[in-house]
Amino acid sequence: MRLGRRSVGENLTKWREKTEKEEFPLSRNESFIGRKKELSQLEFMLFGDVTGDAEKDYIELKARPRRKNVTIGVGKNAMLDERWRGRHAGNGCKKEKEPVVWKESEKEIEMQGIERHYYHHSRLKRGKYVRRKRGRNVLCGKGIACVTGDAGIGKTELILEFAYRFHQRYKMILWIGGEGRYIRQNYLNLRSFLEVDVGIENSLDKTRIKGFEEQEITAISRVRKELMRNIPYLVIIDNLESEKDWWDHKLAVMDLLPRFGGETHVIISTRLPCIMNLEPLKLSYLSGVEALSLMLGIGKDYPVTEVDALRTIEEKVGRLTLGLAIVSAILSELPITPTRLLETINRMPLKDMSWSGKEDRWLRKNTFLLQLFEVCFSIFDHADGPRSLATRMVLASGWFAPGAITISLLAQAANKIPEKCQGRCLCRKLFQALSCGFTSSYIKKSELEASSLLLRFSIARSSTKEGYIQFNELIKLYARKRDVPGAAAQAMIQAVIIQGSIAQNLDHLWSACFLLFGFGRDPVVVELKVSELLYLVKRVVLPLAIHTFITYSRCTAALELLRLCTNALEAADQAFVTPVDKCLQKSLCCWSVQTNAQLNPSLWEELALCRASVLETRAKLMLRGGQFEIGEDLMKKAVFIRTSICGEHHPDTVSARETLSKLPRLISTVQVHASS
């Protein structure tokens, strides 16, 4: 400020305000118990030996036997392998350990590992001997840690506690959700914290147009380059589902991480047994004393029989911190003893559900935890009537994207779920004896009161953002399984259409599109009416695709969304031109068979024009990636539809024709500069 550089002070003030409000996704858990050993191990893995011993500044990793190099970034594996073979041809294998050497360039960062091969002869049946490779050791610089463990065991709580304890050592905590469909978007969301522009640079008048893959790589490399500066950041990738990206099945984690051994530290939590062959920190269950203290809370003193009931609950719930926290909340909120709670949970019926997939096994093997969830739902329903707002908010949360959800959007979806009482007589009888005045204090909740109820019973977690709450993935998975008719999914789509905004609910808009269009091998969960589909395309799909493409350079995701949207509109158009009653076609009557297009011509025209808008948007985005032939075909289809519906002199038709007429000149210009 004395030098007159006011911008420095202003930037510092903005950084402080942003870190105070958005640095942590969840508020600190005040009832955090135990994990002292795990916290110490994390500190050592990230900061190394505090005494400065050079040998302990490295951690040993078990590397893949077949990989010669580990390339982080936009490296070319073929070139690296060829380079390695050229250096080591005829020299044999290295026998001594050597320090890790990092070689940086503009395009790649290469970590040269030192491998040790062990060979031994094994006799086969035919008397021949073969050499087999036992393994190799690779040394990697400190600064990265991986935490593994079962779902609900407390991985996120451990990392969150570590981040709160050591956040003063870092400039900023950068939290990234590691779910497969959203990890790349969450990574690019760091642009607002790092002040990096990851948007599309190209325009149609440039002589060299980058391809879609190159544009996406450039956007990721800009964020990654900022993380590799000598600034201490703590990057947390929470709940990493896979090492490969869900969209293109490429190695995702290695392309996102900064250089190991630098100022930036990385913590990864996952249910996978191993990530990048790192030696993980396996998170075990809480000890019996810690689990008991977590359930008892503060100021509780039970006799021996009640303590034995608590230990039984602890064993049946699998010592998962999620289940223990819910038990503690029930005991603190309701005048109920552990013995009666155990009896109630055991008597709680479960709905028939179909189990399939890897995720379902986490719930299928722990039915007691599911019964505990049902106890909470029954408490809410008994307090606020059948299918209370709190229960419906939980059911709706299962279909939203991972991460925090705005309370208003969640309540909007919950209010659209029908309030039907389905076999609640037994649940009412179970809780009539143990409510004891609980009903009178929770009558007809508003959305804020319902969200407060979810927080008090540990079904949801409070977010640092005002008006947001977050649910554990196990609870969301059970909510999806419980929503058999799909009413909650339908309600979620309708809420997103009405209230969703790109600025606040970007991931949730994508989640709605996943349910509607069936990306990849996923089935279509929700089917909309034609009028609702048109409104969704105009309000959600087109703005979302353009924003994703232009602002974040996620070209593949945006174009795939528009392609699937085009298919859905074409299917709806085909249904419109299909006769209403196919049986009349086979009859001998001379009556003319009517179609939906004839019965409702205005809606059919609106459907056709909406399809033309999607085709035109796809064409313009294709041109930005140099896909001129595909873009030209899409634009011709859009012009044909607009000409047929609106006429040749309509402004939209004229604008589409002008864009189409510019294509030959643009293609020739690019070809001339490319050849020169």
Secondary structure as UniProt FT lines:
FT   TURN            2..3
FT   HELIX           6..22
FT   TURN            30..31
FT   HELIX           36..47
FT   TURN            50..51
FT   HELIX           54..57
FT   STRAND          58..62
FT   STRAND          70..73
FT   HELIX           77..88
FT   TURN            89..91
FT   STRAND          101..104
FT   STRAND          108..112
FT   STRAND          119..123
FT   TURN            125..126
FT   STRAND          129..133
FT   STRAND          137..141
FT   STRAND          144..148
FT   TURN            151..152
FT   HELIX           155..166
FT   HELIX           167..169
FT   STRAND          172..177
FT   TURN            180..182
FT   HELIX           183..188
FT   TURN            189..190
FT   HELIX           191..194
FT   TURN            204..205
FT   HELIX           212..227
FT   STRAND          233..240
FT   TURN            246..248
FT   HELIX           253..256
FT   TURN            260..261
FT   STRAND          265..270
FT   TURN            276..277
FT   STRAND          281..282
FT   HELIX           288..296
FT   HELIX           304..316
FT   TURN            317..319
FT   HELIX           321..333
FT   HELIX           338..347
FT   TURN            358..360
FT   HELIX           361..364
FT   HELIX           367..384
FT   TURN            386..387
FT   HELIX           389..397
FT   TURN            398..399
FT   STRAND          405..406
FT   HELIX           407..415
FT   HELIX           425..435
FT   TURN            436..441
FT   HELIX           447..456
FT   TURN            457..458
FT   STRAND          460..463
FT   TURN            466..467
FT   STRAND          468..471
FT   HELIX           473..482
FT   HELIX           487..499
FT   TURN            502..504
FT   HELIX           506..517
FT   TURN            520..521
FT   HELIX           530..536
FT   HELIX           537..541
FT   HELIX           542..552
FT   HELIX           555..577
FT   HELIX           583..586
FT   HELIX           596..599
FT   HELIX           601..624
FT   TURN            625..626
FT   HELIX           628..646
FT   TURN            648..649
FT   HELIX           651..675
//
